C-alpha cells in the first residue's frame, strides 16, 4: 500500500481527492491531510508518507516552500494545482506528475500507479543490496544504496574514500574519482558507516580509514588519502585520531 498525505488549502479539494482515492485507488492508504505549508510540514514529518499530493499556491506559502523546508525530500510528489504556469518549476523539483484542477480520476489513478511502480523499483534495488550484504564474505563487498534526485546507485562501501557534507546533502567520493551527491545528511552516513571502518574527523568530513596514507600534524592537522586529497582534522578529533592510529598499528 502507498502511504499518502494530501496538502491543499481548499477543504472541498481535499474532500474531493479523498473521495477519488477511495473510489479509484485501492492501493492507497491516506495517512493525513493538511491545509497549508506549516501544517503540511508537521503532518509529513509525523507520518513519513510515500507520496504527497501537493497544492502549489496556499494561504501561508507555496508547495515549493514546503519542499525546501523538508529538504532533503524522501517521498514522491504529485503537484495538484489550478496554475499551469508552474509546471516547469514543479518538474525541477522532481515531481512525478502535475495534475490540473479539477482533477480527472483517470489522471490521478495513472499518476498514483506510476508512483507505485517507482516505489517497487526502489524496493527491489534495496533488497538486492541487502541480499548481497548478507551473502558477502567479509566487509569488502558490502554494498549501499545511494539515492539522488535522478538516479539510484548501488556501490561497494569499501570503494568510498570519504564523504563530504553539503548542507542537507552529502557528496559520496569514490575510489574511481566519481562524486555522487546523495539526498541524506552526513550524520546519517556517519551512523551507517561508523562500524565499517569509517571515522568522522570533522563536522564536514567522514573518511574511510583504509584509504589514509598519512596524518600531517602541521597546520592544525590534515589526513592525506592515497589519492592525494587533504582533509582537515577538527582540533577536538586530533587526539582521538592519533590514539586510533596507535591501535591500528598494534
KELO-584746 format. One record per residue (C-alpha): residue in three letters; x, y, z. Coordinates in steps of 0.1 Angstrom, whole numbers, padded with zeros to 4 digits, always signed. Layout:
BEGIN
AlaXYZ
...
//
This chain:
BEGIN
Unk+0000+0000+0000
Unk+0011+0036-0008
Unk+0010+0059+0022
Unk-0004+0093+0010
Unk-0007+0128+0025
Unk-0028+0155+0009
Unk-0017+0191+0013
Unk-0042+0217-0001
Unk-0057+0249+0015
Unk-0092+0243+0000
Unk-0113+0219+0021
Unk-0135+0209-0009
Unk-0104+0199-0029
Unk-0091+0178+0000
Unk-0125+0161+0003
Unk-0127+0156-0034
Unk-0093+0139-0035
Unk-0102+0117-0006
Unk-0134+0106-0024
Unk-0114+0099-0057
Unk-0088+0079-0039
Unk-0115+0059-0021
Unk-0132+0050-0053
Unk-0103+0046-0077
Unk-0071+0038-0058
Unk-0073+0006-0037
Unk-0036+0006-0035
Unk-0036+0038-0013
Unk-0038+0044+0024
Unk-0045+0080+0033
Unk-0024+0088+0064
Unk-0030+0126+0067
Unk-0043+0158+0053
Unk-0032+0194+0058
Unk-0044+0229+0048
Unk-0011+0247+0043
Unk+0027+0248+0045
Unk+0031+0248+0082
Unk+0005+0221+0089
Unk+0018+0201+0059
Unk+0053+0201+0072
Unk+0042+0187+0106
Unk+0020+0160+0091
Unk+0046+0148+0066
Unk+0073+0146+0094
Unk+0050+0127+0117
Unk+0035+0103+0091
Unk+0065+0097+0068
Unk+0044+0092+0037
Unk+0055+0075+0004
Unk+0036+0102-0017
Unk+0024+0137-0011
Unk-0004+0152-0033
Unk+0006+0188-0030
Unk-0011+0221-0039
Unk+0012+0249-0051
Unk-0005+0282-0041
Unk-0017+0282-0005
Unk-0025+0308+0021
Unk+0007+0306+0040
Unk+0031+0299+0011
Unk+0037+0275-0018
Unk+0043+0238-0022
Unk+0078+0247-0033
Unk+0083+0265+0001
Unk+0072+0233+0019
Unk+0096+0211-0001
Unk+0125+0234+0006
Unk+0117+0233+0044
Unk+0117+0195+0043
Unk+0149+0192+0022
Unk+0161+0165+0016
Unk+0128+0152+0003
Unk+0125+0114+0008
Unk+0090+0109-0006
Unk+0074+0112-0041
Unk+0054+0143-0051
Unk+0025+0149-0074
Unk+0015+0185-0077
Unk-0022+0192-0080
Unk-0030+0228-0089
Unk-0051+0252-0109
Unk-0020+0271-0121
Unk-0005+0256-0153
Unk+0024+0282-0154
Unk+0041+0264-0125
Unk+0046+0231-0144
Unk+0082+0237-0154
Unk+0092+0246-0119
Unk+0073+0217-0105
Unk+0093+0192-0126
Unk+0125+0209-0115
Unk+0115+0198-0080
Unk+0115+0162-0094
Unk+0077+0160-0093
Unk+0064+0127-0105
Unk+0034+0143-0121
Unk+0015+0176-0124
Unk-0023+0174-0124
Unk-0045+0204-0131
Unk-0077+0211-0112
Unk-0104+0199-0114
Unk-0088+0165-0110
Unk-0096+0139-0136
Unk-0099+0104-0119
Unk-0080+0087-0147
Unk-0051+0111-0144
Unk-0049+0107-0107
Unk-0051+0069-0109
Unk-0024+0068-0136
Unk-0001+0091-0116
Unk-0005+0070-0084
Unk+0001+0038-0103
Unk+0033+0053-0117
Unk+0043+0061-0081
Unk+0037+0025-0070
Unk+0059+0012-0098
Unk+0087+0036-0088
Unk+0085+0026-0051
Unk+0086-0011-0061
Unk+0116-0005-0082
Unk+0134+0013-0053
Unk+0125-0016-0030
Unk+0139-0042-0054
Unk+0172-0023-0056
Unk+0174-0021-0018
Unk+0165-0058-0014
Unk+0192-0067-0039
Unk+0218-0047-0020
Unk+0207-0063+0013
Unk+0209-0098-0002
Unk+0244-0090-0014
Unk+0254-0079+0020
Unk+0240-0110+0037
Unk+0259-0133+0013
Unk+0291-0113+0011
Unk+0322-0129+0026
Unk+0337-0102+0049
Unk+0331-0065+0046
Unk+0349-0058+0013
Unk+0320-0064-0010
Unk+0292-0050+0011
Unk+0271-0026-0008
Unk+0250+0005-0001
Unk+0221+0022-0020
Unk+0225+0059-0028
Unk+0195+0079-0039
Unk+0199+0111-0058
Unk+0173+0134-0075
Unk+0177+0115-0108
Unk+0192+0080-0100
Unk+0196+0052-0076
Unk+0231+0038-0073
Unk+0244+0006-0057
Unk+0280+0010-0047
Unk+0306-0011-0027
Unk+0311+0005+0007
Unk+0348+0000+0006
Unk+0350+0019-0027
Unk+0342+0051-0008
Unk+0372+0071+0001
Unk+0354+0098+0020
Unk+0321+0117+0024
Unk+0317+0155+0024
Unk+0289+0174+0039
Unk+0270+0198+0016
Unk+0242+0212+0037
Unk+0214+0187+0039
Unk+0231+0166+0013
Unk+0263+0145+0012
Unk+0289+0141-0015
Unk+0300+0105-0016
Unk+0335+0104-0031
Unk+0346+0071-0047
Unk+0379+0055-0054
Unk+0374+0058-0092
Unk+0371+0096-0088
Unk+0334+0099-0091
Unk+0314+0121-0067
Unk+0277+0113-0060
Unk+0255+0138-0043
Unk+0231+0118-0021
Unk+0200+0132-0005
Unk+0209+0125+0031
Unk+0230+0145+0055
Unk+0265+0135+0068
Unk+0252+0124+0102
Unk+0231+0097+0085
Unk+0262+0083+0067
Unk+0282+0085+0099
Unk+0256+0064+0116
Unk+0255+0039+0087
Unk+0293+0036+0082
Unk+0310+0040+0116
Unk+0311+0002+0121
Unk+0325-0002+0085
Unk+0359+0014+0091
Unk+0348+0050+0086
Unk+0356+0078+0111
Unk+0342+0114+0114
Unk+0373+0136+0116
Unk+0355+0169+0111
Unk+0319+0183+0111
Unk+0321+0182+0073
Unk+0341+0150+0066
Unk+0338+0113+0072
Unk+0368+0092+0060
Unk+0374+0056+0051
Unk+0404+0047+0073
Unk+0416+0021+0048
Unk+0424+0050+0023
Unk+0445+0070+0048
Unk+0481+0074+0036
Unk+0494+0096+0064
Unk+0485+0121+0091
Unk+0501+0155+0087
Unk+0503+0171+0122
Unk+0512+0206+0108
Unk+0487+0235+0103
Unk+0462+0221+0128
Unk+0463+0186+0113
Unk+0454+0170+0080
Unk+0447+0135+0068
Unk+0462+0127+0034
Unk+0444+0100+0014
Unk+0460+0077-0011
Unk+0447+0098-0039
Unk+0464+0129-0025
Unk+0433+0146-0011
Unk+0440+0165+0021
Unk+0412+0166+0046
Unk+0413+0188+0077
Unk+0410+0172+0112
Unk+0390+0191+0138
Unk+0410+0201+0168
Unk+0388+0181+0191
Unk+0393+0150+0170
Unk+0431+0152+0167
Unk+0439+0132+0199
Unk+0412+0106+0192
Unk+0426+0101+0157
Unk+0462+0097+0169
Unk+0450+0072+0195
Unk+0431+0053+0168
Unk+0462+0052+0146
Unk+0482+0038+0176
Unk+0457+0010+0180
Unk+0457+0002+0143
Unk+0495-0001+0144
Unk+0495-0026+0172
//
